[in-house]
Amino acid sequence: MSILDSYNEFSDAQAVTSSAISNVIDLGSTNTLKDIGNGTPIYLVINTQTACTDSGSDATVVFSMESDSTADLATSATVHTTTAALAFAAYATVGTNVVCVALPLGKTYERYLGVRYTVASGPLTAGKFDAFLTRDPQKWTSYANGQTA
């Protein structure tokens, strides 16, 4: 079983109705570039936690993981992985695994790491996402909050 802790979690049922940034992980007190996997594969996983809705079912979302020297990811964010603009049906249903991608080994990241949700052709009227890092996405299992595994 894979254990998820808050230090590896970007979003825990984060409501996304317009473009937004997740919680940001601070990789350390300096802005020197870091290899977050230290030679071990790390995966970014993003799941739909609560069903998404919009008035025309036409909203698209781009999901990207970025790092930057500032916590708001607004200075000169480096995009490490991104999706195309996903059509509503590709992410709207509860339990949809939207992203499960191995981060490149040996890649260096700036101090602050986060997920950007870019909503277009929307807005969404409801929808929540979970986003986190894990070493073993195949063994990761979702349990209701407050439940014993």
Backbone as numpy.savetxt, mean C-alpha at the origin, in Angstrom:
# Nx Ny Nz CAx CAy CAz Cx Cy Cz
2.82 -19.22 9.66 1.97 -18.05 9.66 2.86 -16.81 9.66
2.47 -15.84 8.91 3.19 -14.58 8.83 2.58 -13.61 9.84
3.42 -12.91 10.58 2.93 -11.96 11.58 3.11 -10.55 11.03
2.06 -9.78 11.12 2.07 -8.40 10.64 2.08 -7.47 11.84
2.99 -6.52 11.84 3.00 -5.55 12.93 2.82 -4.14 12.36
2.53 -3.22 13.24 2.23 -1.86 12.80 3.42 -1.16 12.15
4.63 -1.65 12.39 5.79 -1.02 11.77 5.91 -1.36 10.28
5.18 -2.37 9.83 5.21 -2.77 8.42 3.88 -2.48 7.72
3.01 -1.73 8.36 1.67 -1.51 7.85 1.49 -0.06 7.40
1.08 0.09 6.15 0.81 1.42 5.61 -0.64 1.82 5.85
-1.56 0.90 5.61 -2.99 1.19 5.73 -3.70 0.04 6.43
-4.52 0.37 7.41 -5.36 -0.60 8.09 -6.80 -0.10 7.96
-7.49 -0.62 6.96 -8.86 -0.18 6.66 -8.89 1.33 6.42
-7.93 1.82 5.64 -7.88 3.25 5.32 -8.95 3.59 4.30
-9.81 4.54 4.66 -10.85 5.00 3.74 -10.19 5.82 2.63
-10.50 5.46 1.39 -9.96 6.17 0.24 -11.13 6.53 -0.67
-11.46 7.82 -0.73 -12.51 8.28 -1.63 -11.95 9.23 -2.69
-10.81 9.82 -2.39 -10.09 10.66 -3.35 -8.60 10.35 -3.15
-7.77 10.93 -3.97 -6.34 10.64 -3.87 -5.83 10.88 -2.46
-4.97 9.97 -1.98 -4.51 10.03 -0.59 -3.17 9.32 -0.46
-2.54 9.58 0.68 -1.30 8.89 1.05 -1.58 8.09 2.32
-0.97 6.93 2.39 -1.12 6.06 3.55 -0.34 6.61 4.74
-0.37 5.86 5.83 0.59 6.11 6.90 1.96 5.91 6.30
2.94 6.60 6.82 4.29 6.55 6.28 5.21 5.88 7.29
6.04 4.97 6.80 7.02 4.29 7.64 8.32 5.08 7.60
8.84 5.40 8.77 10.12 6.11 8.90 11.21 5.05 8.99
12.08 4.99 7.99 13.13 3.97 7.93 14.36 4.32 8.75
14.39 5.50 9.35 15.55 5.85 10.17 15.78 7.32 10.25
16.71 7.70 11.12 16.91 9.11 11.43 17.76 9.86 10.42
18.29 9.16 9.43 19.08 9.86 8.41 18.42 9.67 7.06
18.77 10.51 6.13 18.21 10.40 4.79 19.08 9.56 3.86
20.00 8.78 4.43 20.81 7.92 3.57 19.93 6.80 3.01
20.25 6.35 1.81 19.45 5.32 1.15 19.63 3.98 1.87
18.54 3.20 1.93 18.55 1.94 2.67 18.02 0.80 1.81
18.55 -0.41 2.06 18.01 -1.64 1.46 17.10 -2.24 2.51
15.78 -2.08 2.36 14.86 -2.48 3.43 14.75 -3.99 3.60
15.08 -4.76 2.58 14.99 -6.21 2.71 16.27 -6.84 3.22
17.35 -6.08 3.19 18.65 -6.59 3.62 18.95 -7.93 2.95
18.68 -8.02 1.65 18.95 -9.23 0.89 17.84 -10.26 0.91
16.77 -10.01 1.66 15.64 -10.93 1.75 14.46 -10.35 0.97
13.76 -11.16 0.18 12.60 -10.63 -0.55 11.52 -10.09 0.39
11.03 -8.90 0.06 9.94 -8.26 0.79 8.83 -7.99 -0.22
7.59 -8.21 0.19 6.44 -8.04 -0.70 5.55 -6.91 -0.22
5.05 -6.13 -1.17 4.01 -5.15 -0.90 2.68 -5.82 -1.22
1.75 -5.80 -0.25 0.42 -6.37 -0.44 -0.61 -5.28 -0.18
-1.57 -5.14 -1.09 -2.68 -4.21 -0.91 -3.97 -4.98 -1.18
-4.88 -4.95 -0.20 -6.15 -5.65 -0.31 -7.30 -4.68 -0.10
-8.44 -4.99 -0.73 -9.66 -4.22 -0.50 -10.30 -4.75 0.77
-10.41 -3.89 1.78 -10.93 -4.30 3.08 -12.42 -4.06 3.19
-12.92 -2.99 2.60 -14.35 -2.66 2.57 -14.72 -2.32 1.14
-15.85 -2.81 0.68 -16.27 -2.62 -0.71 -16.22 -1.17 -1.14
-15.78 -0.96 -2.36 -15.72 0.38 -2.94 -17.00 0.66 -3.72
-17.43 1.91 -3.67 -18.58 2.34 -4.46 -18.27 3.69 -5.08
-18.92 3.95 -6.19 -18.95 5.28 -6.77 -20.20 5.37 -7.62
-20.63 6.55 -7.92 -21.93 6.72 -8.58 -21.99 6.10 -9.97
-20.88 6.05 -10.67 -20.91 5.50 -12.03 -20.10 4.24 -12.21
-19.54 3.71 -11.13 -18.66 2.54 -11.20 -17.57 2.72 -12.26
-17.06 3.94 -12.36 -16.05 4.22 -13.37 -14.75 4.78 -12.80
-14.66 4.89 -11.47 -13.45 5.43 -10.86 -12.27 4.50 -11.10
-11.13 5.06 -11.40 -9.90 4.28 -11.52 -9.00 4.64 -10.35
-8.13 3.70 -9.98 -7.16 3.97 -8.91 -5.80 3.44 -9.36
-4.77 4.24 -9.12 -3.39 3.82 -9.30 -2.83 3.63 -7.89
-2.22 2.49 -7.63 -1.61 2.19 -6.34 -0.10 2.21 -6.54
0.61 3.01 -5.75 2.07 3.06 -5.89 2.74 3.11 -4.52
3.92 2.52 -4.43 4.73 2.61 -3.22 5.88 3.55 -3.54
6.06 4.55 -2.66 7.04 5.59 -2.91 7.88 5.86 -1.67
9.08 6.37 -1.88 9.88 6.84 -0.75 10.34 8.26 -1.05
10.64 8.99 0.04 11.03 10.39 -0.12 11.84 10.81 1.11
12.45 11.96 1.02 13.20 12.50 2.15 12.28 13.23 3.13
11.01 13.44 2.75 10.04 14.09 3.62 8.84 13.18 3.85
8.24 13.29 5.04 7.16 12.39 5.45 5.89 12.54 4.63
5.71 13.66 3.94 4.50 13.84 3.13 4.68 13.33 1.69
5.85 12.76 1.41 6.18 12.22 0.09 5.99 13.26 -1.01
6.26 14.52 -0.69 5.98 15.59 -1.64 7.21 16.29 -2.20
8.40 15.94 -1.73 9.59 16.66 -2.20 10.04 16.18 -3.56
10.46 14.96 -3.63 10.88 14.35 -4.90 10.73 12.84 -4.74
9.51 12.41 -4.55 9.23 11.00 -4.27 9.76 10.09 -5.37
10.37 8.99 -4.96 10.82 7.96 -5.87 9.76 6.86 -5.89
9.24 6.53 -7.06 8.24 5.48 -7.19 8.97 4.15 -7.34
8.70 3.23 -6.42 9.38 1.93 -6.44 8.55 0.86 -7.13
7.25 0.95 -7.03 6.36 0.05 -7.76 5.02 0.75 -7.93
4.39 0.51 -9.07 3.11 1.15 -9.35 2.26 0.26 -10.24
0.96 0.45 -10.14 0.04 -0.25 -11.03 -0.35 0.70 -12.15
-0.98 0.16 -13.15 -1.65 0.99 -14.15 -2.89 1.56 -13.47
-3.61 2.41 -14.14 -4.89 2.89 -13.62 -5.87 1.72 -13.69
-6.22 1.18 -12.51 -7.08 0.00 -12.46 -8.55 0.38 -12.54
-9.28 -0.32 -13.39 -10.71 -0.10 -13.54 -11.44 -0.52 -12.26
-12.59 0.06 -12.03 -13.39 -0.16 -10.82 -13.54 -1.64 -10.46
-13.87 -2.46 -11.43 -14.10 -3.89 -11.17 -12.85 -4.62 -10.68
-11.67 -4.07 -10.93 -10.42 -4.73 -10.56 -10.07 -4.59 -9.08
-10.72 -3.68 -8.36 -10.38 -3.46 -6.95 -11.58 -3.31 -6.03
-12.79 -3.20 -6.54 -13.95 -2.78 -5.75 -14.48 -3.81 -4.75
-14.31 -5.09 -5.01 -14.91 -6.13 -4.18 -14.09 -6.41 -2.92
-14.78 -6.58 -1.80 -14.12 -6.92 -0.53 -13.26 -8.17 -0.72
-12.06 -8.14 -0.16 -11.17 -9.29 -0.22 -10.31 -9.36 -1.47
-10.48 -8.41 -2.38 -9.66 -8.42 -3.59 -8.21 -8.15 -3.24
-7.33 -9.01 -3.72 -5.90 -8.78 -3.58 -5.50 -7.91 -4.77
-5.38 -6.61 -4.52 -5.12 -5.65 -5.59 -3.66 -5.68 -6.03
-2.76 -5.75 -5.06 -1.33 -5.77 -5.33 -0.67 -6.82 -4.46
0.18 -7.62 -5.06 1.08 -8.52 -4.33 2.32 -8.61 -5.18
3.31 -7.79 -4.85 4.49 -7.67 -5.70 5.76 -7.70 -4.84
6.74 -8.45 -5.31 8.04 -8.49 -4.65 8.78 -7.20 -4.97
9.33 -6.59 -3.95 10.12 -5.39 -4.16 11.49 -5.82 -4.68
12.07 -5.05 -5.57 13.38 -5.44 -6.13 14.44 -5.57 -5.04
15.21 -6.66 -5.09 16.29 -6.86 -4.12 17.38 -5.83 -4.35
17.97 -5.38 -3.24 19.07 -4.44 -3.32 18.67 -3.02 -3.68
17.38 -2.78 -3.86 16.88 -1.44 -4.18 17.05 -0.55 -2.96
17.40 0.68 -3.15 17.57 1.58 -2.03 16.38 2.54 -1.92
16.01 2.81 -0.69 14.84 3.61 -0.38 15.25 4.82 0.44
14.54 5.93 0.22 14.76 7.12 1.02 14.14 6.91 2.40
14.31 7.88 3.28 13.92 7.73 4.68 12.45 7.38 4.89
11.53 8.03 4.19 10.09 7.83 4.42 9.50 6.99 3.29
8.72 5.98 3.67 8.16 5.03 2.72 6.65 4.97 2.90
5.89 5.07 1.80 4.43 5.06 1.91 3.76 4.60 0.63
2.45 4.45 0.70 1.64 4.07 -0.45 0.79 5.27 -0.85
0.76 5.53 -2.14 -0.07 6.61 -2.68 -1.24 5.98 -3.43
-2.45 6.47 -3.11 -3.66 6.07 -3.81 -4.07 7.24 -4.69
-4.04 7.06 -6.00 -4.40 8.13 -6.92 -5.72 7.78 -7.59
-6.77 8.48 -7.20 -8.12 8.22 -7.70 -8.41 9.17 -8.85
-8.93 8.63 -9.96 -9.32 9.44 -11.11 -10.68 8.96 -11.60
-11.32 9.79 -12.39 -12.64 9.48 -12.95 -13.65 9.16 -11.87
-13.43 9.61 -10.67 -14.29 9.29 -9.53 -15.13 10.48 -9.16
-15.28 10.74 -7.93 -14.56 10.12 -6.82 -15.25 8.83 -6.37
-14.53 8.08 -5.53 -15.15 6.95 -4.86 -16.06 7.51 -3.77
-17.16 6.85 -3.50 -18.03 7.28 -2.41 -17.82 6.44 -1.16
-17.14 5.30 -1.29 -16.78 4.45 -0.16 -15.69 3.49 -0.62
-14.98 2.97 0.34 -13.95 1.97 0.06 -12.80 2.11 1.04
-12.30 0.96 1.52 -11.17 0.95 2.45 -10.16 -0.09 2.00
-8.88 0.22 2.25 -7.80 -0.66 1.82 -6.85 -0.96 2.97
-6.26 -2.15 2.91 -5.15 -2.53 3.78 -3.91 -2.57 2.88
-2.78 -2.09 3.38 -1.53 -2.13 2.63 -0.40 -2.37 3.63
0.49 -3.31 3.31 1.54 -3.68 4.26 2.69 -4.38 3.54
3.79 -4.53 4.26 4.94 -5.28 3.79 4.97 -6.62 4.52
5.37 -7.66 3.81 5.48 -8.98 4.42 6.59 -9.76 3.71
7.14 -10.75 4.39 8.16 -11.60 3.78 7.55 -12.81 3.07
6.33 -13.19 3.44 5.72 -14.41 2.89 4.25 -14.19 2.60
3.91 -13.62 1.43 2.51 -13.30 1.15 1.63 -14.54 1.00
2.18 -15.70 0.65 1.37 -16.89 0.49 0.86 -17.42 1.83
1.58 -17.17 2.90 1.16 -17.66 4.21 0.41 -16.61 5.01
0.26 -15.40 4.46 -0.44 -14.34 5.18 -1.93 -14.63 5.17
-2.56 -14.52 6.33 -4.00 -14.74 6.46 -4.60 -13.56 7.19
-5.74 -13.10 6.72 -6.43 -11.98 7.35 -7.36 -12.50 8.45
-7.29 -11.88 9.62 -8.19 -12.18 10.72 -8.88 -10.89 11.12
-10.08 -11.00 11.65 -10.80 -9.82 12.12 -9.99 -9.14 13.22
-10.06 -7.80 13.29 -9.35 -7.07 14.34 -9.74 -7.58 15.71
-8.78 -7.74 16.60 -9.05 -8.16 17.96 -9.20 -9.67 18.12
-8.97 -10.44 17.06 -9.11 -11.90 17.13 -7.76 -12.53 17.42
-7.78 -13.66 18.10 -6.56 -14.42 18.36 -6.33 -15.37 17.20
-5.12 -15.37 16.71 -4.78 -16.25 15.58 -4.52 -17.67 16.06
